[in-house]
Amino acid sequence: MALMMGKLHEALIEAGANQNAAREAAEEIANYDNRIAKVEADLVLLKWMLGFNIAMTLAILWLVFAT
């Protein structure tokens, strides 16, 4: 059984969904949540890479035009 959001599963059952449909929906939402977390982690890395690139570019420009 895949990762599943338990509270969502229980809420869907209480709302009238059958057991299998509620389980599949909760698993799908959990999978979507994992994908969003991965995108956010990649975005943090890209922000650091961009900051480093800007800092190095400014340092090189400073050395070129300051001398």
C-alpha positions as CSV (number, residue, x, y, z in Angstrom):
1,M,0.0,0.0,0.0
2,A,1.4,3.4,-1.0
3,L,1.7,6.4,1.3
4,M,-1.7,7.8,2.2
5,M,-3.2,10.7,4.0
6,G,-5.2,9.2,6.9
7,K,-7.3,12.1,7.8
8,L,-8.3,12.7,4.2
9,H,-9.2,9.0,3.9
10,E,-11.4,9.1,6.9
11,A,-13.1,12.3,5.8
12,L,-13.9,10.8,2.4
13,I,-15.4,7.7,4.0
14,E,-17.5,9.9,6.3
15,A,-18.6,11.9,3.3
16,G,-20.0,8.8,1.7
17,A,-17.3,7.5,-0.6
18,N,-16.6,3.8,-0.6
19,Q,-13.5,2.3,0.9
20,N,-11.5,1.7,-2.3
21,A,-12.3,5.1,-3.8
22,A,-11.4,6.9,-0.6
23,R,-8.1,5.0,-0.4
24,E,-7.2,5.7,-4.0
25,A,-8.0,9.4,-3.7
26,A,-5.9,9.7,-0.5
27,E,-3.0,8.0,-2.2
28,E,-3.2,10.2,-5.2
29,I,-3.3,13.4,-3.1
30,A,-0.3,12.1,-1.1
31,N,1.7,11.4,-4.3
32,Y,0.8,14.9,-5.6
33,D,2.0,16.4,-2.2
34,N,5.3,14.6,-2.6
35,R,5.8,15.9,-6.1
36,I,5.2,19.5,-4.9
37,A,7.8,19.0,-2.1
38,K,10.4,17.9,-4.6
39,V,9.7,21.0,-6.8
40,E,10.1,23.2,-3.8
41,A,13.4,21.6,-2.9
42,D,14.7,22.1,-6.4
43,L,13.6,25.7,-6.3
44,V,15.7,26.3,-3.2
45,L,18.7,24.9,-5.0
46,L,18.1,27.1,-8.0
47,K,17.8,30.2,-5.8
48,W,21.2,29.4,-4.2
49,M,22.8,28.8,-7.7
50,L,21.4,32.1,-9.0
51,G,22.6,34.0,-5.9
52,F,26.1,32.6,-6.3
53,N,26.2,33.4,-10.0
54,I,25.1,37.0,-9.4
55,A,27.8,37.4,-6.7
56,M,30.5,36.0,-8.9
57,T,29.4,38.2,-11.8
58,L,29.5,41.3,-9.7
59,A,32.9,40.4,-8.3
60,I,34.3,39.9,-11.8
61,L,32.8,43.2,-13.0
62,W,34.3,45.0,-10.0
63,L,37.7,43.6,-10.8
64,V,37.5,44.5,-14.4
65,F,36.2,48.1,-14.0
66,A,37.9,49.0,-10.7
67,T,41.4,48.6,-12.0
